[in-house]
Amino acid sequence: MQTTNDVFIVGIGQTEIGELWDVSLRSLAVRALKAARQDADGLQPQAVFVGNMLAANASRQANLGALITEYAGLSGKAEGFTAEAAEASGGAAIYLAYNAIRSGMVDVAAVVGVEKVTDVVGAGIENRLLSTGLDSDYEASEGLTMVGQASLLLQRYLHEYQFPREALGQFPIIAHNNAVHNPHAMFRRAINLDSYRNATEDTGAFNQFDIAPNADGAAALILTRQEFLTRNPAHAPVRLLSSALVTDRLALHDRPDPLFFEAAAVSVQHALLKAGETLSDLDFFEYSDNTTLHALLSLEAAGFAHRGQGWKLASDGSLTLQGSLPVATMGGHKARGFPLGASGVYQVVEACHQLRGEAGANQIPHARVGMTQSLAATASAAATQILSV
């Protein structure tokens, strides 16, 4: 049943993902926003919510709300804000926009997720910048990174639950297979189990296929309420049924159970409750495969598998496009590329393509309800969205 304050996504836009050396941060953001506005029949936002993780440090540029509204030709017409929640920044920006629309304070809102990781080269990106999503005093200062933490957790997970290590190769295999038909993806080549077995070891328990590649990119959404929908839209609007943002203890050592992503679990529960949906209603799940460990624990936290059993979903075909719970339907972070603070917006753009029937060879038949979730660092924050047609 629709209500007057239901939120609809009426425009989507995205740039390609990759090492975009010749495109600036502001240009990426404006390209995505203009594409989303064009998709929304030119609807003009009153507020622009920007999700970004690294710009203040990597690009020496803060105040992205003002920057992007200006370069998009919206100065004096739209307010600009920046949301930062590490890798979940895009999801946080969606959460803010969703609540702005629901409250009635804003009639039309834009969300822009943008990241420009190639503004820094060398070890600085991993050791100095990406570790800012961790506890600076007690984790980053000791040399820990998000990938390093996840690798340690995977070693513990393997010790606790005792299963074949190569079974985890199915997660990146699914992602890479799905990215083949995504024209915006960074890696559009399928891999197989032999590729995974022969991959170069990267960090601890991970090899190179277990870690999502950091990338540049921007994606954008236009959100509004029912009374502002175009009378004869070019495509059916997608309902953003709910958005939930939950935070956990920042430092991993402060959590009672490091192998359970509590913020991810609670955000799913809150999002489903607000949407009036259940796990069994979901036709697909765009999860945060920042690493293979993140994918595994996300499935268990959401309730799709019991503790220690998430790996079986990848092995039995459940997570493929033809399975009961398709994931990473356009390649996920692993193969589409991982634009950090922009990744949550990319997930929603891809979910909209599925729900609008525009996913081409990756289309899930009769997709009606989907869920996206973006995670910060080792799930210190989780933003979950439920979408429907």
Secondary structure, DSSP 8 states (H G I E B T S, - for coil): ---TT-EEEEEEEE---B--TTS-HHHHHHHHHHHHHHHTTT---SEEEEE-SSIIIIIS---HHHHHHHHTT-TTTSEEEEE--GGGHHHHHHHHHHHHHHHTS-SEEEEEEEE-GGGS-TTHIIIIIGGGGS-TTTTGGGT--HHHHHHHHHHHHHHHH---GGGGGHHHHHHHHHHTT-TT-S------HHHHHTS-B-STT-BGGGB--B-BEEEEEEEE-GGGS-SS-SS--EEEEEEEEEE--SSGGGSS-TTS-HHHHHHHHHHHHHHT--GGG-SEEE---SBHHHHHHHHHHHTSS-TT-HHHHHHTTTTSTTSSS-BSTT-IIIII-B-GGGHHHHHHHHHHHHHTT--GGG--TT--EEEEEEEETTTTEEEEEEEE-
